[in-house]
Amino acid sequence: MTRTPSSTTARLLWSLAGPRGPMRSAAEDDRQRQALLAGDPVVAARRLLEALRSSTPPAPVRLEDVEIEAADLLSELLRAPGAEVLTLLDHALAEPATRTVALDAFALSAETRAGPRLAALVDRGEYADWSDRELIKLASALGCVQGDHARRAIANLNAHGGWPKNVQDEMDLATKAVAAESE
């Protein structure tokens, strides 16, 4: 069997996200993370996003754990100097398979450059058919990236109103975060 970059990326991602056996060391986890982050940040980010789109983790690896690992790795790639990982993550917001990971990567990186893109998404109402989980992650990302664009986007989301309690709770936290940043 020939291994593609995407299948190798998926296997490494599953290994990091899966239950850690007693014989696996923290050094092995670090080697796997470095392998996933190696090379051009844009290429590494593409591989991670493709692995999320095209593969399903085997049992007992939970998809949520894979998404957490991927978001953490993508947040590191997003901070790479000169990398256009931001554009890839912006496009990933349009796909349900990668949306929550992109939002979490924006939140983890606290990358202010994401503010205008997230605000434009809110202005266009692209979140209208999103799940509560995705809306919570959107609010979290806006609260973390902060700045004027995020502040405006959160105000627009709050003006929309009628959110389920769990979504509204996250909107309230994001509102407080951007208000504290402006003080």
C-alpha positions as CSV (number, residue, x, y, z in Angstrom):
1,M,0.0,0.0,0.0
2,T,1.3,3.4,-1.0
3,R,1.0,6.0,1.7
4,T,-0.1,9.5,0.6
5,P,0.9,12.6,2.6
6,S,-2.8,12.8,3.7
7,S,-2.9,9.2,5.0
8,T,0.4,9.7,6.8
9,T,-0.9,13.0,8.3
10,A,-4.1,11.2,9.4
11,R,-2.3,8.4,11.0
12,L,0.0,10.8,13.0
13,L,-3.0,12.9,14.0
14,W,-4.9,9.8,15.2
15,S,-1.9,8.7,17.1
16,L,-1.6,12.0,18.9
17,A,-5.4,12.2,19.6
18,G,-5.8,8.5,20.6
19,P,-5.5,6.9,24.0
20,R,-1.9,7.0,25.0
21,G,-0.5,3.6,25.8
22,P,1.9,3.0,28.7
23,M,4.8,2.5,26.4
24,R,4.5,5.8,24.5
25,S,6.6,8.6,25.7
26,A,6.0,12.4,25.7
27,A,9.1,12.5,23.4
28,E,7.2,10.4,20.8
29,D,4.3,12.7,21.0
30,D,6.7,15.6,20.4
31,R,8.3,13.8,17.4
32,Q,4.8,13.3,15.9
33,R,3.8,16.9,16.4
34,Q,7.1,18.1,14.8
35,A,6.5,15.8,11.8
36,L,3.0,17.3,11.3
37,L,4.4,20.8,11.6
38,A,7.5,20.2,9.4
39,G,8.1,22.1,6.2
40,D,6.2,24.9,4.7
41,P,3.4,26.0,7.0
42,V,0.8,26.3,4.2
43,V,1.6,22.8,3.0
44,A,1.4,21.4,6.5
45,A,-1.9,23.2,7.1
46,R,-3.3,21.8,3.8
47,R,-2.3,18.3,4.8
48,L,-4.0,18.6,8.2
49,L,-7.2,20.0,6.7
50,E,-7.3,17.3,4.0
51,A,-6.9,14.6,6.6
52,L,-9.9,16.0,8.5
53,R,-11.9,16.1,5.2
54,S,-11.0,12.7,3.9
55,S,-10.6,10.3,6.9
56,T,-12.4,9.0,9.9
57,P,-10.4,8.0,12.9
58,P,-10.5,4.4,13.9
59,A,-11.9,3.3,17.3
60,P,-11.1,4.1,20.0
61,V,-9.9,7.5,18.7
62,R,-12.6,10.1,19.1
63,L,-13.2,12.7,16.3
64,E,-13.4,15.5,18.9
65,D,-9.9,14.6,20.2
66,V,-8.6,14.6,16.6
67,E,-10.2,18.0,16.1
68,I,-8.5,19.4,19.3
69,E,-5.1,18.2,18.2
70,A,-5.6,19.5,14.6
71,A,-6.7,22.9,15.9
72,D,-3.7,23.1,18.2
73,L,-1.3,22.3,15.3
74,L,-3.1,24.8,13.0
75,S,-2.9,27.5,15.6
76,E,0.9,27.1,15.6
77,L,1.0,27.1,11.8
78,L,-1.2,30.2,11.8
79,R,1.4,32.1,13.8
80,A,4.3,31.2,11.4
81,P,5.8,34.4,9.9
82,G,4.6,35.2,6.4
83,A,2.4,32.1,6.1
84,E,-0.9,32.3,4.4
85,V,-2.5,29.7,6.7
86,L,-5.1,32.4,7.6
87,T,-6.5,32.1,4.1
88,L,-6.7,28.3,4.2
89,L,-8.5,28.5,7.6
90,D,-10.9,31.2,6.3
91,H,-11.8,28.8,3.4
92,A,-12.1,25.9,5.9
93,L,-15.0,27.8,7.7
94,A,-17.2,27.1,4.7
95,E,-16.9,23.3,5.2
96,P,-18.6,21.5,8.0
97,A,-15.8,18.9,8.3
98,T,-13.2,21.6,9.0
99,R,-15.3,24.5,10.4
100,T,-14.9,23.9,14.2
101,V,-11.2,23.1,13.8
102,A,-10.6,26.4,12.0
103,L,-12.6,28.3,14.6
104,D,-10.7,26.7,17.4
105,A,-7.4,27.4,15.7
106,F,-8.3,31.1,15.5
107,A,-9.2,31.1,19.2
108,L,-6.1,29.2,20.3
109,S,-3.8,31.5,18.3
110,A,-5.7,34.7,19.3
111,E,-4.6,35.9,15.9
112,T,-6.1,39.4,15.4
113,R,-5.8,39.1,11.6
114,A,-8.7,36.7,11.8
115,G,-11.0,39.4,13.2
116,P,-11.9,41.0,9.9
117,R,-12.6,37.6,8.3
118,L,-14.8,36.4,11.1
119,A,-16.6,39.8,11.2
120,A,-17.3,39.5,7.4
121,L,-18.7,36.0,7.9
122,V,-21.1,37.4,10.6
123,D,-22.0,40.4,8.3
124,R,-22.9,38.0,5.5
125,G,-24.9,35.8,7.8
126,E,-22.9,32.7,6.9
127,Y,-23.5,31.3,10.3
128,A,-27.3,31.0,9.9
129,D,-27.4,27.2,9.5
130,W,-24.6,26.4,11.9
131,S,-25.0,24.1,14.9
132,D,-25.0,25.4,18.4
133,R,-21.5,23.9,18.8
134,E,-20.2,25.8,15.8
135,L,-21.9,29.1,17.1
136,I,-20.2,28.6,20.5
137,K,-16.9,28.2,18.8
138,L,-17.5,31.3,16.6
139,A,-18.2,33.4,19.7
140,S,-15.2,31.9,21.5
141,A,-13.0,32.7,18.5
142,L,-14.3,36.3,18.4
143,G,-13.6,36.7,22.1
144,C,-10.1,35.5,21.7
145,V,-9.0,37.4,18.6
146,Q,-10.5,40.6,20.0
147,G,-10.1,44.0,18.2
148,D,-12.7,46.3,16.7
149,H,-13.8,43.8,14.0
150,A,-14.5,41.1,16.7
151,R,-16.3,43.6,18.9
152,R,-18.6,44.7,16.0
153,A,-19.3,41.0,15.0
154,I,-20.2,40.1,18.6
155,A,-22.5,43.1,18.9
156,N,-24.2,42.1,15.6
157,L,-24.6,38.5,16.9
158,N,-26.0,39.8,20.2
159,A,-28.4,42.1,18.3
160,H,-29.7,39.0,16.4
161,G,-30.8,37.6,19.7
162,G,-32.8,34.5,20.3
163,W,-29.9,32.2,20.9
164,P,-30.1,29.0,22.9
165,K,-28.8,29.5,26.4
166,N,-25.5,27.7,25.8
167,V,-24.8,29.8,22.8
168,Q,-25.8,33.0,24.6
169,D,-23.6,32.2,27.5
170,E,-20.6,32.0,25.2
171,M,-21.7,35.2,23.5
172,D,-21.8,36.9,26.9
173,L,-18.2,35.7,27.7
174,A,-17.0,37.0,24.3
175,T,-18.7,40.3,24.9
176,K,-16.9,40.6,28.2
177,A,-13.6,39.6,26.7
178,V,-13.7,42.2,23.9
179,A,-15.0,44.9,26.3
180,A,-12.1,44.2,28.7
181,E,-9.6,44.4,25.9
182,S,-10.8,47.9,25.0
183,E,-10.5,49.3,28.5
